[in-house]
Amino acid sequence: MNDDIRVPEVRCNVDGAESLGIISIDEAMQKANELGLDLVLIAPDAKPPVAKIMDYGKFRYQEEKKQKEQRKNQVKIDVKEIKLSVKIAENDIAYKVKHAREFLEEGKHVKFRVFLRGREMANPSAAKDVLLRIWPMVEDIGVMDKEPKFEGRYYNMYVIPQK
């Protein structure tokens, strides 16, 4: 921007007006000063580089406004995690599945996680069996996003709500 531009000549445009063509950097700075605007390098990799005479403060404000609007329209996905163990009782599974069903009905993603302790690590298929026992209880309102997968000390399964 302005005095920080270190190229001998640029293809210069005036914001909302005519193109000045390829001119020296001094001429472009002089024209920008006459108009009371800033000289901003738009495409530094082009041959010759492209510069634009514009109100940089206004440009930055409009860019921030666009980004804020994009963030506002962005959908944030909520992931709820339900932790289980290999030695979980049937009534505890039913209780946890009840909560998972509530989360899925609210449109949240659910991550079922079975933690393996000590000697349970020798038989990780037991954790997968727990997850496969849970799946039929939520398959009517959810879709299995990721199959049960072993990661570190956990067996994880992701379920997302049906559309």
N, C-alpha and C positions, 0 to 999 in steps of 0.2 A: 504494500500500500504506500502511496506517495513516495517519499524519499528512500524507502527501503527497496525499491525496484532497481535491480542491477543489470539491466539489459540495454544495449545501445538503441534499439528501435522496437516499436510495438505496433500491432494492428489495433487502432483505437476507435472506440465507439462512444457516443454520448448517450446516456440513459434516456430512453424515450425519444431520441432524435436521430440525426444522421450519423453515418459512418465517416470518420475522418481519414480512413485508409491507413497505410503504413507510414508512420511519422517517427521522428526521434523522440526519445524519452523527455528531453528538455521541452520540446514543443508541446507534448502531451501534458506535462506538468504546468506549463504556462497557460494552456487552454483550461485546465482544471481550476487553476487559481482565478482566472478571469470569471469563470462561472460560479466560483465559490463552492466547488465540490471537491471530492477526493478522486484520485486516480487509483483504481484497484485492479490488480493483476488477476484476471479471471481464468485463463488457461496458460499457465507458465510453460507447459511442455510443447505447445504448438510452435510451428515455424512460420513466421515470427510469433512471439508470445502475444496473447490477446489481452488488452487492458480496456477497462470501461471507466468512463467518468461518471460518477454517481455520488449520491449522499450516502456514505458508508453507514452512518448511524441509523438512518431510516432502513437501509437494506438489512442490517443486523437485527433490528427490531422486528421486521417482517419475517425473517427466518426463524427467530425465536417463537414468534406467534404461530407459525406453521408447525413447528416441532411440538409445541404445547397442544395444538389441536390434534395432532397425530397420537400423542400420548393419551389424550382424553378419549379418543375413539378406540384405543387398544383394549382388548379383552384380557383381563388377568385371570389366569387359571389357578384355582385353589386346589392344592393337593393335600388331602387329609391322610395321615399315616395311622394305621392300626397295627399295633405290635402284638404278636402272639408268641407262644412257646411250643415246643414239641410235645410237652406233657400237659396240654390244655384239655380241660374237661368239656364234654358236649354242651352243657348249659352255659359255660363261659363263651364257647364259640357262638352259640345262638345270641348271646347278649352283644358280643362284638359285631356280629353280622347285622343285628338290628340297627346299630349305630351306622354301619357302613351303608345300609339301605337308605337311611335318612340323608346321609351325605350325598349319595348318588341321586336321590330325588331332588335335592337342592341344586344339582348340576355340578357338584364338585367331583374331582378325580379322587380315587381312593388307592392308597398303596398299602397292601398287606405285607407285613414283614415278620418272618419267623426267625428269632434269634437262637443260635446254636451255642450252648455252653459246654465247656470241657469235653467230656467223652461223647457228647451228642455230635461233635464234629466228625466222629468216625462213621456216622450213619446219616449223611445229609438227606438221603431219600425220605427219611421220616418227616422232615420239614416240608418237603414237596408234597407228601401225602396229606399233611394238614391243610395246605393251600388248595389241593385238589378236592378236599372235603368241603371247603368253603365255597368253591366256585359254583356248584349247583344251587346254592342258596341265594346267589346274587345275579345269576346269568339272565334272569327274566327282566331285570332293569338295567343291567350293565353289559359292557363289551370288554373282553379281556384285551387290553392294549398291549401288554407284554406278558408272555408266558412266564410261569414260575422260573426264576433264574437264580443261580447260586452266585452271590457276590460277597466275598470275604467271609464273615461269620453269619451272614444273613441269607435267607431265601426270600426273594421279593417277587411280588405279582402286582401289576397295575391294572386297575379296572376303571373304565370311564363310563359315564352315563350314556344310555342309548339316545339317539337323536329323535 
